[in-house]
């Protein structure tokens, strides 16, 4: 899958609004940290990455 746009930002700075806007413009589906909270497998990957155990993306 090729990436067209990366919209990165700190929490509480409009990232979810950006996700919705990008999807509305046709750049979707977009991945957001809200998706991570709903998926235990993704939570584990992000926790491991935070501890320096980088996965093969």
HTML snippet that shows the backbone in 3Dmol.js (N, CA, C, O; Angstrom):
<script src="https://3Dmol.org/build/3Dmol-min.js"></script>
<div id="view" style="width:600px;height:400px;position:relative"></div>
<script>
const pdb = `
ATOM      1  N   UNK A   1       0.846  -1.167   0.000  1.00  0.00           N
ATOM      2  CA  UNK A   1       0.000   0.000   0.000  1.00  0.00           C
ATOM      3  C   UNK A   1       0.895   1.235   0.000  1.00  0.00           C
ATOM      4  O   UNK A   1       1.797   1.356   0.829  1.00  0.00           O
ATOM      5  N   UNK A   2       0.646   2.132  -0.916  1.00  0.00           N
ATOM      6  CA  UNK A   2       1.398   3.382  -0.985  1.00  0.00           C
ATOM      7  C   UNK A   2       0.741   4.437  -0.103  1.00  0.00           C
ATOM      8  O   UNK A   2      -0.485   4.500  -0.004  1.00  0.00           O
ATOM      9  N   UNK A   3       1.561   5.260   0.533  1.00  0.00           N
ATOM     10  CA  UNK A   3       1.044   6.352   1.347  1.00  0.00           C
ATOM     11  C   UNK A   3       0.966   7.607   0.496  1.00  0.00           C
ATOM     12  O   UNK A   3       1.912   7.933  -0.222  1.00  0.00           O
ATOM     13  N   UNK A   4      -0.154   8.314   0.572  1.00  0.00           N
ATOM     14  CA  UNK A   4      -0.321   9.569  -0.142  1.00  0.00           C
ATOM     15  C   UNK A   4      -0.063  10.760   0.778  1.00  0.00           C
ATOM     16  O   UNK A   4       0.547  11.748   0.369  1.00  0.00           O
ATOM     17  N   UNK A   5      -0.531  10.660   2.020  1.00  0.00           N
ATOM     18  CA  UNK A   5      -0.444  11.771   2.963  1.00  0.00           C
ATOM     19  C   UNK A   5      -0.145  11.212   4.343  1.00  0.00           C
ATOM     20  O   UNK A   5      -0.718  10.196   4.738  1.00  0.00           O
ATOM     21  N   UNK A   6       0.740  11.859   5.074  1.00  0.00           N
ATOM     22  CA  UNK A   6       0.951  11.532   6.483  1.00  0.00           C
ATOM     23  C   UNK A   6       0.612  12.783   7.268  1.00  0.00           C
ATOM     24  O   UNK A   6       1.260  13.817   7.103  1.00  0.00           O
ATOM     25  N   UNK A   7      -0.387  12.700   8.108  1.00  0.00           N
ATOM     26  CA  UNK A   7      -0.778  13.817   8.962  1.00  0.00           C
ATOM     27  C   UNK A   7      -0.463  13.444  10.396  1.00  0.00           C
ATOM     28  O   UNK A   7      -1.264  12.781  11.054  1.00  0.00           O
ATOM     29  N   UNK A   8       0.677  13.855  10.883  1.00  0.00           N
ATOM     30  CA  UNK A   8       1.111  13.492  12.227  1.00  0.00           C
ATOM     31  C   UNK A   8       0.938  14.685  13.160  1.00  0.00           C
ATOM     32  O   UNK A   8       1.151  15.831  12.765  1.00  0.00           O
ATOM     33  N   UNK A   9       0.557  14.409  14.380  1.00  0.00           N
ATOM     34  CA  UNK A   9       0.410  15.495  15.345  1.00  0.00           C
ATOM     35  C   UNK A   9       0.278  14.951  16.753  1.00  0.00           C
ATOM     36  O   UNK A   9       0.008  13.769  16.963  1.00  0.00           O
ATOM     37  N   UNK A  10       0.472  15.832  17.700  1.00  0.00           N
ATOM     38  CA  UNK A  10       0.305  15.467  19.100  1.00  0.00           C
ATOM     39  C   UNK A  10      -1.179  15.356  19.409  1.00  0.00           C
ATOM     40  O   UNK A  10      -2.014  15.990  18.762  1.00  0.00           O
ATOM     41  N   UNK A  11      -1.491  14.545  20.402  1.00  0.00           N
ATOM     42  CA  UNK A  11      -2.878  14.387  20.811  1.00  0.00           C
ATOM     43  C   UNK A  11      -3.513  15.704  21.228  1.00  0.00           C
ATOM     44  O   UNK A  11      -2.829  16.602  21.719  1.00  0.00           O
ATOM     45  N   UNK A  12      -4.810  15.816  21.033  1.00  0.00           N
ATOM     46  CA  UNK A  12      -5.601  16.990  21.388  1.00  0.00           C
ATOM     47  C   UNK A  12      -5.248  18.212  20.546  1.00  0.00           C
ATOM     48  O   UNK A  12      -5.425  19.343  21.000  1.00  0.00           O
ATOM     49  N   UNK A  13      -4.748  18.003  19.319  1.00  0.00           N
ATOM     50  CA  UNK A  13      -4.414  19.126  18.441  1.00  0.00           C
ATOM     51  C   UNK A  13      -5.181  19.067  17.126  1.00  0.00           C
ATOM     52  O   UNK A  13      -4.769  19.677  16.140  1.00  0.00           O
ATOM     53  N   UNK A  14      -6.295  18.336  17.103  1.00  0.00           N
ATOM     54  CA  UNK A  14      -7.118  18.278  15.901  1.00  0.00           C
ATOM     55  C   UNK A  14      -6.811  17.111  14.994  1.00  0.00           C
ATOM     56  O   UNK A  14      -7.216  17.119  13.832  1.00  0.00           O
ATOM     57  N   UNK A  15      -6.104  16.099  15.488  1.00  0.00           N
ATOM     58  CA  UNK A  15      -5.744  14.974  14.628  1.00  0.00           C
ATOM     59  C   UNK A  15      -6.965  14.178  14.179  1.00  0.00           C
ATOM     60  O   UNK A  15      -6.995  13.677  13.055  1.00  0.00           O
ATOM     61  N   UNK A  16      -7.973  14.054  15.043  1.00  0.00           N
ATOM     62  CA  UNK A  16      -9.164  13.298  14.638  1.00  0.00           C
ATOM     63  C   UNK A  16      -9.960  14.072  13.595  1.00  0.00           C
ATOM     64  O   UNK A  16     -10.511  13.484  12.664  1.00  0.00           O
ATOM     65  N   UNK A  17     -10.019  15.386  13.750  1.00  0.00           N
ATOM     66  CA  UNK A  17     -10.674  16.217  12.733  1.00  0.00           C
ATOM     67  C   UNK A  17      -9.941  16.111  11.409  1.00  0.00           C
ATOM     68  O   UNK A  17     -10.567  16.053  10.351  1.00  0.00           O
ATOM     69  N   UNK A  18      -8.605  16.086  11.464  1.00  0.00           N
ATOM     70  CA  UNK A  18      -7.803  15.923  10.254  1.00  0.00           C
ATOM     71  C   UNK A  18      -8.101  14.576   9.605  1.00  0.00           C
ATOM     72  O   UNK A  18      -8.237  14.493   8.385  1.00  0.00           O
ATOM     73  N   UNK A  19      -8.202  13.521  10.412  1.00  0.00           N
ATOM     74  CA  UNK A  19      -8.539  12.190   9.892  1.00  0.00           C
ATOM     75  C   UNK A  19      -9.871  12.235   9.145  1.00  0.00           C
ATOM     76  O   UNK A  19      -9.978  11.733   8.027  1.00  0.00           O
ATOM     77  N   UNK A  20     -10.883  12.838   9.768  1.00  0.00           N
ATOM     78  CA  UNK A  20     -12.206  12.911   9.142  1.00  0.00           C
ATOM     79  C   UNK A  20     -12.168  13.738   7.853  1.00  0.00           C
ATOM     80  O   UNK A  20     -12.796  13.376   6.858  1.00  0.00           O
ATOM     81  N   UNK A  21     -11.428  14.847   7.879  1.00  0.00           N
ATOM     82  CA  UNK A  21     -11.335  15.694   6.690  1.00  0.00           C
ATOM     83  C   UNK A  21     -10.642  14.963   5.548  1.00  0.00           C
ATOM     84  O   UNK A  21     -11.097  15.027   4.406  1.00  0.00           O
ATOM     85  N   UNK A  22      -9.543  14.269   5.844  1.00  0.00           N
ATOM     86  CA  UNK A  22      -8.826  13.525   4.803  1.00  0.00           C
ATOM     87  C   UNK A  22      -9.705  12.430   4.210  1.00  0.00           C
ATOM     88  O   UNK A  22      -9.695  12.209   2.999  1.00  0.00           O
ATOM     89  N   UNK A  23     -10.462  11.747   5.058  1.00  0.00           N
ATOM     90  CA  UNK A  23     -11.366  10.711   4.559  1.00  0.00           C
ATOM     91  C   UNK A  23     -12.467  11.331   3.698  1.00  0.00           C
ATOM     92  O   UNK A  23     -12.863  10.756   2.683  1.00  0.00           O
ATOM     93  N   UNK A  24     -12.954  12.488   4.098  1.00  0.00           N
ATOM     94  CA  UNK A  24     -13.993  13.177   3.324  1.00  0.00           C
ATOM     95  C   UNK A  24     -13.469  13.581   1.947  1.00  0.00           C
ATOM     96  O   UNK A  24     -14.214  13.578   0.967  1.00  0.00           O
ATOM     97  N   UNK A  25     -12.181  13.929   1.879  1.00  0.00           N
ATOM     98  CA  UNK A  25     -11.555  14.331   0.615  1.00  0.00           C
ATOM     99  C   UNK A  25     -11.131  13.141  -0.244  1.00  0.00           C
ATOM    100  O   UNK A  25     -10.658  13.318  -1.366  1.00  0.00           O
ATOM    101  N   UNK A  26     -11.302  11.929   0.285  1.00  0.00           N
ATOM    102  CA  UNK A  26     -10.979  10.737  -0.498  1.00  0.00           C
ATOM    103  C   UNK A  26      -9.642  10.109  -0.188  1.00  0.00           C
ATOM    104  O   UNK A  26      -9.213   9.199  -0.896  1.00  0.00           O
ATOM    105  N   UNK A  27      -8.964  10.574   0.862  1.00  0.00           N
ATOM    106  CA  UNK A  27      -7.681   9.988   1.258  1.00  0.00           C
ATOM    107  C   UNK A  27      -7.890   8.951   2.354  1.00  0.00           C
ATOM    108  O   UNK A  27      -7.141   8.922   3.330  1.00  0.00           O
ATOM    109  N   UNK A  28      -8.887   8.112   2.205  1.00  0.00           N
ATOM    110  CA  UNK A  28      -9.189   7.191   3.292  1.00  0.00           C
ATOM    111  C   UNK A  28      -9.126   5.758   2.843  1.00  0.00           C
ATOM    112  O   UNK A  28      -8.975   5.493   1.650  1.00  0.00           O
ATOM    113  N   UNK A  29      -9.238   4.834   3.756  1.00  0.00           N
ATOM    114  CA  UNK A  29      -9.404   5.094   5.184  1.00  0.00           C
ATOM    115  C   UNK A  29      -8.093   5.566   5.819  1.00  0.00           C
ATOM    116  O   UNK A  29      -7.006   5.187   5.382  1.00  0.00           O
ATOM    117  N   UNK A  30      -8.214   6.383   6.837  1.00  0.00           N
ATOM    118  CA  UNK A  30      -7.055   6.903   7.558  1.00  0.00           C
ATOM    119  C   UNK A  30      -6.947   6.184   8.901  1.00  0.00           C
ATOM    120  O   UNK A  30      -7.956   5.833   9.513  1.00  0.00           O
ATOM    121  N   UNK A  31      -5.736   5.974   9.339  1.00  0.00           N
ATOM    122  CA  UNK A  31      -5.487   5.311  10.616  1.00  0.00           C
ATOM    123  C   UNK A  31      -5.270   6.375  11.678  1.00  0.00           C
ATOM    124  O   UNK A  31      -4.585   7.369  11.437  1.00  0.00           O
ATOM    125  N   UNK A  32      -5.853   6.169  12.851  1.00  0.00           N
ATOM    126  CA  UNK A  32      -5.760   7.118  13.959  1.00  0.00           C
ATOM    127  C   UNK A  32      -5.508   6.332  15.237  1.00  0.00           C
ATOM    128  O   UNK A  32      -5.835   5.147  15.313  1.00  0.00           O
ATOM    129  N   UNK A  33      -4.938   6.974  16.226  1.00  0.00           N
ATOM    130  CA  UNK A  33      -4.679   6.275  17.488  1.00  0.00           C
ATOM    131  C   UNK A  33      -5.967   5.766  18.134  1.00  0.00           C
ATOM    132  O   UNK A  33      -5.921   4.832  18.935  1.00  0.00           O
ATOM    133  N   UNK A  34      -7.107   6.357  17.805  1.00  0.00           N
ATOM    134  CA  UNK A  34      -8.382   5.830  18.299  1.00  0.00           C
ATOM    135  C   UNK A  34      -8.586   4.403  17.797  1.00  0.00           C
ATOM    136  O   UNK A  34      -9.192   3.580  18.483  1.00  0.00           O
ATOM    137  N   UNK A  35      -8.078   4.112  16.597  1.00  0.00           N
ATOM    138  CA  UNK A  35      -8.155   2.755  16.058  1.00  0.00           C
ATOM    139  C   UNK A  35      -7.284   1.801  16.865  1.00  0.00           C
ATOM    140  O   UNK A  35      -7.631   0.634  17.046  1.00  0.00           O
ATOM    141  N   UNK A  36      -6.155   2.304  17.347  1.00  0.00           N
ATOM    142  CA  UNK A  36      -5.243   1.477  18.144  1.00  0.00           C
ATOM    143  C   UNK A  36      -5.908   1.073  19.452  1.00  0.00           C
ATOM    144  O   UNK A  36      -5.809  -0.082  19.865  1.00  0.00           O
ATOM    145  N   UNK A  37      -6.581   2.009  20.106  1.00  0.00           N
ATOM    146  CA  UNK A  37      -7.228   1.714  21.390  1.00  0.00           C
ATOM    147  C   UNK A  37      -8.302   0.638  21.257  1.00  0.00           C
ATOM    148  O   UNK A  37      -8.597  -0.071  22.219  1.00  0.00           O
ATOM    149  N   UNK A  38      -8.882   0.518  20.075  1.00  0.00           N
ATOM    150  CA  UNK A  38      -9.931  -0.471  19.853  1.00  0.00           C
ATOM    151  C   UNK A  38      -9.388  -1.837  19.444  1.00  0.00           C
ATOM    152  O   UNK A  38     -10.156  -2.789  19.305  1.00  0.00           O
ATOM    153  N   UNK A  39      -8.068  -1.948  19.248  1.00  0.00           N
ATOM    154  CA  UNK A  39      -7.482  -3.181  18.727  1.00  0.00           C
ATOM    155  C   UNK A  39      -6.336  -3.639  19.628  1.00  0.00           C
ATOM    156  O   UNK A  39      -5.259  -3.044  19.586  1.00  0.00           O
ATOM    157  N   UNK A  40      -6.537  -4.686  20.446  1.00  0.00           N
ATOM    158  CA  UNK A  40      -5.495  -5.156  21.367  1.00  0.00           C
ATOM    159  C   UNK A  40      -4.183  -5.525  20.667  1.00  0.00           C
ATOM    160  O   UNK A  40      -3.108  -5.315  21.229  1.00  0.00           O
ATOM    161  N   UNK A  41      -4.258  -6.067  19.458  1.00  0.00           N
ATOM    162  CA  UNK A  41      -3.034  -6.433  18.739  1.00  0.00           C
ATOM    163  C   UNK A  41      -2.202  -5.193  18.412  1.00  0.00           C
ATOM    164  O   UNK A  41      -0.977  -5.206  18.539  1.00  0.00           O
ATOM    165  N   UNK A  42      -2.875  -4.128  17.994  1.00  0.00           N
ATOM    166  CA  UNK A  42      -2.159  -2.888  17.687  1.00  0.00           C
ATOM    167  C   UNK A  42      -1.608  -2.245  18.955  1.00  0.00           C
ATOM    168  O   UNK A  42      -0.525  -1.660  18.934  1.00  0.00           O
ATOM    169  N   UNK A  43      -2.346  -2.351  20.056  1.00  0.00           N
ATOM    170  CA  UNK A  43      -1.852  -1.813  21.331  1.00  0.00           C
ATOM    171  C   UNK A  43      -0.519  -2.448  21.687  1.00  0.00           C
ATOM    172  O   UNK A  43       0.422  -1.762  22.087  1.00  0.00           O
ATOM    173  N   UNK A  44      -0.447  -3.765  21.536  1.00  0.00           N
ATOM    174  CA  UNK A  44       0.781  -4.488  21.873  1.00  0.00           C
ATOM    175  C   UNK A  44       1.941  -4.037  20.982  1.00  0.00           C
ATOM    176  O   UNK A  44       3.062  -3.871  21.464  1.00  0.00           O
ATOM    177  N   UNK A  45       1.679  -3.839  19.684  1.00  0.00           N
ATOM    178  CA  UNK A  45       2.732  -3.377  18.774  1.00  0.00           C
ATOM    179  C   UNK A  45       3.255  -2.005  19.173  1.00  0.00           C
ATOM    180  O   UNK A  45       4.465  -1.783  19.179  1.00  0.00           O
ATOM    181  N   UNK A  46       2.357  -1.083  19.507  1.00  0.00           N
ATOM    182  CA  UNK A  46       2.770   0.265  19.882  1.00  0.00           C
ATOM    183  C   UNK A  46       3.495   0.270  21.224  1.00  0.00           C
ATOM    184  O   UNK A  46       4.455   1.020  21.402  1.00  0.00           O
ATOM    185  N   UNK A  47       3.050  -0.554  22.166  1.00  0.00           N
ATOM    186  CA  UNK A  47       3.759  -0.644  23.459  1.00  0.00           C
ATOM    187  C   UNK A  47       5.181  -1.158  23.252  1.00  0.00           C
ATOM    188  O   UNK A  47       6.130  -0.623  23.823  1.00  0.00           O
ATOM    189  N   UNK A  48       5.320  -2.194  22.435  1.00  0.00           N
ATOM    190  CA  UNK A  48       6.644  -2.750  22.159  1.00  0.00           C
ATOM    191  C   UNK A  48       7.524  -1.709  21.463  1.00  0.00           C
ATOM    192  O   UNK A  48       8.707  -1.588  21.783  1.00  0.00           O
ATOM    193  N   UNK A  49       6.965  -0.965  20.526  1.00  0.00           N
ATOM    194  CA  UNK A  49       7.730   0.069  19.820  1.00  0.00           C
ATOM    195  C   UNK A  49       8.196   1.145  20.798  1.00  0.00           C
ATOM    196  O   UNK A  49       9.308   1.660  20.681  1.00  0.00           O
ATOM    197  N   UNK A  50       7.351   1.475  21.750  1.00  0.00           N
ATOM    198  CA  UNK A  50       7.714   2.461  22.759  1.00  0.00           C
ATOM    199  C   UNK A  50       8.833   2.000  23.665  1.00  0.00           C
ATOM    200  O   UNK A  50       9.519   2.812  24.286  1.00  0.00           O
ATOM    201  N   UNK A  51       9.016   0.689  23.737  1.00  0.00           N
ATOM    202  CA  UNK A  51      10.094   0.116  24.551  1.00  0.00           C
ATOM    203  C   UNK A  51      11.310  -0.232  23.704  1.00  0.00           C
ATOM    204  O   UNK A  51      12.227  -0.908  24.171  1.00  0.00           O
ATOM    205  N   UNK A  52      11.315   0.235  22.451  1.00  0.00           N
ATOM    206  CA  UNK A  52      12.473   0.021  21.584  1.00  0.00           C
ATOM    207  C   UNK A  52      12.456  -1.259  20.770  1.00  0.00           C
ATOM    208  O   UNK A  52      13.414  -1.548  20.053  1.00  0.00           O
ATOM    209  N   UNK A  53      11.371  -2.038  20.869  1.00  0.00           N
ATOM    210  CA  UNK A  53      11.253  -3.284  20.094  1.00  0.00           C
ATOM    211  C   UNK A  53      10.469  -2.984  18.822  1.00  0.00           C
ATOM    212  O   UNK A  53       9.262  -3.215  18.751  1.00  0.00           O
ATOM    213  N   UNK A  54      11.170  -2.472  17.829  1.00  0.00           N
ATOM    214  CA  UNK A  54      10.487  -2.021  16.623  1.00  0.00           C
ATOM    215  C   UNK A  54      10.039  -3.197  15.760  1.00  0.00           C
ATOM    216  O   UNK A  54      10.834  -4.084  15.450  1.00  0.00           O
ATOM    217  N   UNK A  55       8.774  -3.202  15.375  1.00  0.00           N
ATOM    218  CA  UNK A  55       8.266  -4.257  14.501  1.00  0.00           C
ATOM    219  C   UNK A  55       8.694  -4.028  13.057  1.00  0.00           C
ATOM    220  O   UNK A  55       9.168  -2.947  12.706  1.00  0.00           O
ATOM    221  N   UNK A  56       8.528  -5.031  12.238  1.00  0.00           N
ATOM    222  CA  UNK A  56       8.742  -4.883  10.806  1.00  0.00           C
ATOM    223  C   UNK A  56       7.448  -4.336  10.223  1.00  0.00           C
ATOM    224  O   UNK A  56       6.490  -5.081  10.015  1.00  0.00           O
ATOM    225  N   UNK A  57       7.424  -3.044   9.962  1.00  0.00           N
ATOM    226  CA  UNK A  57       6.206  -2.422   9.458  1.00  0.00           C
ATOM    227  C   UNK A  57       5.940  -2.908   8.083  1.00  0.00           C
ATOM    228  O   UNK A  57       4.954  -2.506   7.466  1.00  0.00           O
TER     229      UNK A  57
END
`;
const viewer = $3Dmol.createViewer("view");
viewer.addModel(pdb, "pdb");
viewer.setStyle({}, {cartoon: {color: "spectrum"}});
viewer.zoomTo();
viewer.render();
</script>
